[in-house]
Amino acid sequence: MPFEVQDLSGTFSVGDIAIALSLSFLLSAMIAWVYRFTHRNVSYSQSYVQTLVILGMLISLIMLVVGSNIARAFALVGALSVVRFRNAIKETRDVGFIFLVMGVGMAAGTRFYTLAIVAAVVISLIIVVMYRFNWFASSVQRQVVKVQVPPDGNYTQHIQDVLISLTSEFELVSIESIRGGALTELMYTVRLKKGTEPGQLISALGERTGGQRVTVLTGYDQTDL
């Protein structure tokens, strides 16, 4: 049986490879810098940002290999189907950055260089503007209050009396038995009245609950601990 080796590299030149990989690297690095600059919370990961750069170049390479060949595209889908990604995405916006570098990598790999540059620059500028002017930020700050009380006794009414006096609104979210039933933990979402400090709420609740543990989480909806 004759054995022939078909050279598939004729579909792109060395110049195409250099331009596609260089452009995808530069644009992915710019997007990674924008991610780092606009990241607010404590979940920043250097590994994730470096992965953005690698992913952009990798997608560009894949698009060069696949080109317009349908058979290679199906082979690629089959190869990627055995890969399982189990790392949880910590923030919703992280998914957007992944798709952004993938789109830029696809455009660079298919030699739509102008599209890749324009899309990366325009979308990055929009991200920076949203960060700079704090678009869509909620004007209402709420806190989570956790109070541990003995299971017997009418502590709920005492707690609500304090919440009525120090908060403008509150809602009981959950009641949980902890430490083998020795204590009951009540969790509320509250909105402190203007001028009220979290420490005042902790002190008032501590007096009504006999010095049991009281926890106030501020900014819980903006911090992903």
C-alpha positions in Angstrom: 0.0 0.0 0.0 1.6 3.3 -1.0 2.2 5.7 1.8 2.0 9.4 1.1 2.5 12.4 3.4 0.4 15.4 2.4 1.8 18.8 3.3 -1.1 20.8 4.7 1.0 23.9 5.6 0.5 25.3 2.1 -2.8 26.8 3.3 -0.9 29.5 5.2 2.6 31.0 5.1 5.1 31.6 7.8 4.2 35.3 7.7 0.5 34.3 8.4 1.6 32.3 11.5 3.8 35.1 12.8 1.2 37.8 12.3 -1.7 35.7 13.7 0.2 34.6 16.8 1.8 38.0 17.4 -1.5 39.9 17.0 -3.4 37.4 19.2 -0.7 37.7 21.9 -0.8 41.6 21.8 -4.6 41.8 21.9 -5.0 39.1 24.5 -2.3 40.8 26.7 -4.2 44.1 26.3 -7.5 42.4 27.3 -5.7 40.7 30.3 -4.4 44.1 31.4 -7.9 45.6 31.1 -9.2 42.7 33.3 -6.5 43.3 35.9 -7.2 47.1 35.9 -10.9 46.8 36.2 -11.0 43.9 38.7 -12.6 45.0 42.0 -12.9 42.0 44.3 -10.4 39.8 46.2 -10.7 36.9 43.9 -7.9 38.1 41.5 -5.9 35.2 40.1 -2.7 35.7 38.2 -3.1 32.2 36.8 -6.5 33.1 35.3 -5.1 36.3 33.6 -2.2 34.4 32.1 -4.6 31.8 30.9 -6.5 34.5 29.0 -3.3 35.3 27.0 -2.6 31.6 26.4 -6.2 31.0 25.3 -6.2 33.8 22.8 -3.0 32.5 21.1 -4.2 28.9 21.3 -7.5 29.7 19.6 -5.6 31.6 16.9 -3.4 28.6 16.4 -6.4 26.3 16.2 -8.1 28.5 13.6 -5.0 28.4 11.5 -5.0 24.6 11.6 -8.7 24.2 10.9 -8.9 26.9 8.3 -11.9 26.1 6.0 -11.5 22.3 6.2 -14.7 20.8 7.6 -13.0 17.4 8.4 -10.4 19.1 10.6 -13.1 21.1 12.3 -15.0 17.9 13.2 -11.8 16.3 14.3 -11.1 19.3 16.6 -14.6 19.1 18.1 -14.1 15.4 18.8 -10.7 16.1 20.4 -12.0 18.9 22.6 -15.0 16.8 23.7 -12.7 14.6 25.9 -11.5 17.7 27.8 -13.4 18.4 31.0 -13.2 21.8 32.7 -13.9 21.6 36.3 -12.7 24.9 37.7 -15.6 27.1 38.8 -15.7 30.6 37.4 -15.7 32.9 40.4 -17.3 35.9 38.7 -19.8 36.3 35.8 -17.6 38.9 34.1 -14.8 36.3 33.9 -16.8 34.4 31.4 -17.1 37.5 29.3 -13.3 37.9 29.2 -12.9 34.3 28.2 -15.3 34.7 25.2 -13.6 38.0 24.3 -10.1 36.5 24.0 -11.6 33.5 22.1 -13.4 35.8 19.6 -10.2 37.9 19.1 -8.2 34.7 18.7 -10.6 33.4 16.1 -10.5 36.6 14.2 -6.7 36.7 14.2 -6.5 33.0 13.3 -8.8 33.4 10.3 -6.8 36.4 9.2 -9.5 39.0 9.9 -6.8 41.2 11.5 -8.7 44.5 11.3 -11.8 42.9 12.9 -9.7 41.5 15.7 -8.0 44.9 16.4 -11.2 46.9 16.2 -13.2 44.5 18.3 -10.6 44.1 21.0 -10.0 47.9 21.3 -13.6 48.9 21.3 -14.8 46.3 23.7 -11.9 47.0 26.1 -12.7 50.7 26.0 -16.3 50.0 26.9 -15.1 47.8 29.8 -12.8 50.6 31.1 -15.6 53.2 30.8 -18.0 51.0 32.7 -15.4 50.6 35.4 -14.4 54.3 35.5 -18.0 55.6 35.8 -19.2 52.7 37.9 -22.1 51.9 35.5 -25.1 49.9 36.8 -23.9 50.0 40.4 -26.6 49.5 43.0 -27.2 52.6 45.1 -28.6 50.5 48.0 -26.1 48.8 50.3 -27.4 45.9 52.4 -25.8 43.9 55.1 -26.2 40.3 56.2 -26.7 39.8 60.0 -26.2 36.5 61.7 -27.3 36.1 65.2 -26.8 33.0 67.4 -29.3 32.5 70.2 -30.2 29.6 72.5 -33.0 27.5 71.1 -35.4 28.3 74.0 -36.7 31.7 74.7 -38.4 34.4 72.7 -35.2 35.9 71.2 -36.7 36.5 67.8 -39.0 39.3 69.0 -36.1 41.0 70.8 -33.9 40.8 67.7 -36.7 42.3 65.6 -37.2 45.1 68.0 -33.5 46.0 67.6 -33.7 45.7 63.8 -36.8 48.0 63.7 -35.0 50.7 65.6 -31.7 50.6 63.7 -32.6 49.5 60.2 -34.9 50.8 57.5 -35.8 47.4 56.3 -34.9 43.8 57.2 -35.9 40.3 56.2 -35.4 36.9 57.9 -33.6 34.8 55.3 -33.0 31.5 57.2 -33.1 29.8 60.6 -30.6 27.0 61.2 -29.8 24.8 64.1 -26.1 24.6 64.8 -23.7 23.0 67.3 -25.8 19.9 67.6 -28.9 21.9 68.5 -27.3 23.8 71.3 -27.8 27.1 69.4 -30.1 28.5 66.7 -28.6 30.8 64.0 -30.9 33.5 62.5 -29.8 35.2 59.3 -31.3 38.5 58.2 -30.7 40.8 55.3 -30.9 44.4 56.5 -30.4 48.0 55.4 -29.0 50.2 58.1 -30.6 53.5 58.8 -28.5 56.6 57.8 -25.9 57.3 60.4 -26.1 53.8 62.0 -22.8 51.9 62.2 -22.5 48.1 62.1 -20.9 48.2 65.5 -24.0 49.8 67.0 -26.1 47.0 65.6 -23.8 44.4 67.0 -23.8 45.9 70.4 -27.6 46.2 70.6 -28.1 42.7 69.4 -25.5 41.4 71.8 -27.3 43.0 74.8 -30.6 41.4 73.7 -29.2 37.9 73.2 -27.1 37.6 76.3 -23.8 38.1 74.6 -24.2 35.5 72.0 -22.2 35.8 68.8 -23.4 38.4 66.3 -21.9 38.8 62.8 -22.6 41.7 60.3 -21.3 41.2 56.8 -21.1 44.5 54.8 -20.7 44.5 51.1 -21.3 40.8 50.8 -22.9 41.3 47.4 -19.7 42.9 46.0 -17.2 40.6 47.5 -16.8 36.9 46.5 -15.1 35.4 49.5 
